[in-house]
């Protein structure tokens, strides 16, 4: 049954192939064994033809095909996606695009997402941190607020990650902090107080963080 469904999915993907998009993504470093270049709205149309199914989603994720991995996130039932499976997926996360897609379609909806996101941002793995901050950004976009303990942990970890993390991690941190700042003015002032001592720092990353937070304050509250 699953094999037949995957065969049908691959047939539809081939018929929807966008060679220009596929080539462009490959030139920009988004590399898979196979990339049909199918755009997200069409992928969602294909997903809508199938019921959510754990075995199908797991089989799709194992395919080294961009669109199959996106479909895996769309077709995975939340209730059978246990934390240990999430760890396996993140460990094998192939690209930043896939991290964003999977956080958007699956990770943010998991019942354990708030607690798991804090574990992820405290880990040393690049994609673990990226997924953690992207999940937090999604949760903030829905709830707009955090518990005090969670808020303090987020800010402490985010500042460290911005100052010491890779470019991709910094971008994920900015995504989360942007949602945090936009939540309310008190959030913004809390973060401002933390980075204010960096205003005159001789360390480039510290000054960059202060400048970025200041710009976000102006955008949201000027």
N, C-alpha and C positions, 0 to 999 in steps of 0.2 A: 504493500500500500504506500509506504513512505517513498520507496524507490520510484514508484509510478508518479507520485506527486512531484518529486524532484525533477524527473524527466520532463513532465509537463511544464514546470516552472522554467527550466532551462530553454525549452522550446520557445516559450513566450518571451524570454529575455533576448534570445537571438533575433526574434522578429522585431523587437523594440530597440535593437542595437543602434547606438549613436557613435559612429566611428570618430567623428571630430571631437566629441566630448571625451571619449576614451583616450585618444591621442593626447589631448591637452592635459588630462589628469596624469598620464604617464610622464609627460614632459615636466610636470610640476612635482614629480617625485612620488605620486600616489601609485604604488606598484602592487599588483596582484598577479597571480598566475593567469587569471582571465578577468578582464574588465570590459563589460559591454557598453559602458558609458550611458546607461539608462538613467533618466532623471527621476528624482524622488516621487513626483506625482504618479508616474507610470508604475513605479515599484509598489506604491500603495494600492494602486488599482489591481495589480496582480495579487497582492496579499489579501485583498478583500474577497477574493474568490475561494479562499481556504479558511477553514476553522482553525482557531489557535490550537496548536498541537505540540506537546513537549518533544516527542520523538522527531517530528518533522523539523522543528526549530533547531534541535541539537545536530541533526544531520546537515542542515543548511549551514550552520556555523562552521562545521568541519570542512566545507568546501572552500578552497582558496579562490573564491570568486567574489568580487566586491558586492554585487547585487544579492547574492545568496546570503551573505553575512548581514546585510541590511534587512533582508526578509526574515532572517532568524530572530532579530530583535522585535520585529513586528508580529511574529507568529508565536513567540514564546509565551505560554501562560505564566502569569505572575506567581501563582500559588505553588508551582512546582520548580521555580527557579531559586534553588537554595543558595545560601552564601558561598558554599564551597564551589558551586558551579560558576557563580559570579567571579570568584577568584581565578578559576581556570580560563574563563573568557578574557579577563583583563590581562592575565599573564601572556596570552597569545594575541593581544590586540595589535592589529597590523599597522594601522595608520591613525593619525589625529582625526581625520574625517570619520573613521569608524567609531572612535571613542565618542565623538559628538553625536553621531546617529544613534548609537546604542544607549547612551545616557538619555537622549530625547525620547526614544521609543519604548525603553524597557526599564533601565536602572532607576529612574526617578520615581517610578510607580511601585517599586517593591516595598512591602511593609516594613522591612528593616533598613530602608534607604538612609534615614537620618543617622542612625548609629553607625552603619557601615561606612558612610561618607567620611565620618571623623576618623575611623580606622585607616581609611585609604589616604587621607591627606597627611597622616602621621607616619606613613610608611616611607621607605627609601626609593621604591620603584617609580620611574618616571610616569608610566601610564596609570599606575595606581593613584598617584597624586593628581594627575590630569582628570581622571574619572571622578575622583573625590570632589574636586572643586567644581566640575561641571554639574555633578548631582546637586551640590549645595546651591549653585546658581539657579537650577531648576526649582528646587524646593523654596528658595527665597522668592522666586517669581510667583509662586502659588500662595505661599503663606505670608510673605513679607516680613516675618519676624522669626527670632530664634530664642530658645531658652538661654538664660544668662550664662550657664556653664558652657553650652554649645557655642554661644557667641564669643566668649573669651577664648575658647580653644581655637575657633576658626581664625580669629584675628592674630593670635600668637603664631599659629602655623603658617598663615598666609604671608605674614611679614617675613618670616624666615625663608619661605619658599620663593618669594619675590626676589629677595636679596641673593639667594644662593642657588636657585633652581635653574633649569634649562630655559631656553626661550619659550618652548611650548608650555612648560609649567607656569611660567610668568603670565602667559596669555590666559591660561585657565584661571589663575589667581585673579587677574584683572576682571574676568567675566563674573566670578563670584563676588568680588568686592564691589563691582559696579551695581549689581543687584542689591547688595547690602546697603550701599550708600543711598540708592534710590528708594529704599524702603521707608525711611523717615529721616528727618533732620538730625535727630538724636544719634542715629547710627553714624551719620557723616561726621558729627562733632567728636564722637568717641574715637573714630579712626584718625581724625585730624590730631587729636591730642597725642595719640601714640606715635605719629610720624613727625610731629612738630620739631622735636630735637634734631631731626635729620636735615632740617632746612639749610643749615650752614655746614653740613658734613663735607669732608674732603673725599669721601667715598662716593664714586659715581653712582652706584646702584641705590644708595640711600637717598641721595639728592634726587634721583630719577623718581623714586617712589613718592617722595614728598611733592614733587612737581605734579605727578599724575593725580594724586589724591586732591590736590588743590584745584586742578583743572576740572575734575569730576564734581567738586563742590560748586564751582562756578556754573557748570552746565546745569546742575540740578536745582540750585537754590539762589542764583543771582537774579 
